[in-house]
């Protein structure tokens, strides 16, 4: 199923990663924990990975089985979402519009995204950063 089909009935909380950058690997565990917080909510949770399927499976490892994974090898989805930096956290509404997004690993900005989705979904807000999470860092260019 395509990303567009997934968002027809449910909002989407997605983490966008580039498996060819160190920055995306630094945030993988934290991002998984954030997505897990919303997995039981009335939304879809997913990875959007800027590569093909084989590389996405290799990069995500067991995380590929926990959440939907969309491969965006040509970065057309990244462009449509209006992202300039990766990693990113994006909340997408059922109309396909971006509700909120945050780029790079900026915990207060990511918290704005998760707080808004929690408000919309009447859901619990995840707590982060936690000990062991990376320090804030800028992302890498989304265009590749």
Buried (B, 14 or more C-beta within 10 A) or exposed (E): EEBEEBBEEBBBBBBBBBBEBEBBBBBBEBBBBBBBBBEEBEBBBBBBBBBEEEBBBEBBEEBBEBBBBBBBEEBEBBEBBEBEBBBBBBBBBBEEEBBBBBBBBBBEBBBBBBEBBBEBBEBEEBEBBEEEBBEEBEBBEBEE
